[in-house]
């Protein structure tokens, strides 16, 4: 028996649909934070005399850090569940040993999305349903 067949029997792997839905929800969180950054300009125009531009620049940087931080490190949230994974009842765990996803593993999982998003997503359709980022970080996405 090959490795992917035995691992598929051992693990309750998340379906590609659940993974895609979780990804869409997580990207909605990131885009919401970026949307808030965009709308700070309107608040600045109406409050520029009351609050200085440094305040708005500070908020802009904090929101940008939150957006990219969430994108890169969301899988290291408790139980390996970002908001999208929690809604879809999936989780990221270590592979081949079921450990919690660390900050470093989350970074390794999500950084390839920045470079190879479409190619990276195609790997979910085959074998163990592991993206390039999963292979790099030695993780797998399972149903909870």
N, C-alpha and C positions, 0 to 999 in steps of 0.2 A: 504494500500500500504506500502511496506517495505521501509526502509531508503535508501537502495542502488538504488532501482528503482526511487524513487523521486529525489535523488541526481543526478542520471544519466540524468534525464530530465532537471534538473536545470543547470547542468554544461555541457559544451562542452568538455568532457573528451578526452584526447589524447589517440590515439590507442597504443596498445602494440608495433606495428612496429615502430611508430614514436619515442616512448620512447627508444626503443632499438637502433635505428639509432642515436639519440641524445647522448646516453650513449657511443656508439662506437666512435663518434666524440670527445667527452670529454676525453675519454681514450686515443685517438690518441694524443691529446694535452699533456696529462700527460706523455705518453711514448716518445713523442718528446723531452720533457724537460729531461727525464731520459737518452735518447739517447745522448743529448748534454753533459751530465755529463760523460758518457762513453767515448765520443770522446775527452774530455779534456786531457785524458792521452796521446793521440797522439800529441796534441798541446804542452803539457808539454815536451815531448821528443825532439821536434824540437826547442823549445824556452827556455829550462831550464836554459841556461846560461844568457839569456837576462832578463827574468822575474823570480822572485823568486818563490819558491814553495808555499809560503803563499798566493800569488795572486791567484794561481790555486785552493788552498784549499778554499779560500774565494768564488770564483766563484762556486765551487762545492756545498758549503753549501747554497748559494743563490739559485741556480737552484733546489736543493733538497727541500728547503722551498717553492719555487714557485710551484713545482710539487705537493707536499702534500697539500699546501694551496689551489691550484686550485681544487684538488680532493675533499677537504672537504668543501670549501666555495664558489664554483662556482655558486651555485643557489642563492646566495645573491647578485650577480651582478645586475645591474639595470633591473627592470621589471621582476625579477626572471628568467632571461634567461642567461644561460651559452652559450658558443659558439655553442655547439651541439643543445641546445634548440632554439637558435636564427635561426639556419639553418633549423631546423625541424618545426619552427613556433609553438613552445609550450612554456609554462611558468609554473613556480611553484608559487602557491598562497596559502594563508592560507585557512584552512578548519575548520569550516563551513563558516567563514567570509572571503571574498576575500581581504586579506591584502598582502602587499609585503612580500616576504620571507626575514627574518632577518638572520644575521650571525649565531645566535644560532640555528635557525631552519635549516639552511643549514648544520651546523655541525651535528645536530641530524638526519637529513635525510641521510647524506652520511657516517657517521661512521659505521652503520650496514653493509654497502657494504664491508667493510674491513673484517668483521667477517663471514657474512652469504651471500655472493654474489649470489650464485645460488638459495638458498632457498628464499632469499629476492626478487629476480626477479620473482619467480613463482607467487607471490601474485598479480602481475600486470595483470595476466590472469583472475582474478575473481572479482566479485562485483564492487566496485568503482575504481578498477585498482590502488589500493594504496599499495605500498611496506610497509614492516615493518618500514622502515625509515620514510615514509609518515605518518604512524599512530603515530609514536613516536613524530614527529615534528608537527603534526596536519596540514599537507599540502596536496595538491592535484595537479596533473599536468593536465593542460588544453590546448586546442588549442587557439592560439591567432588570 
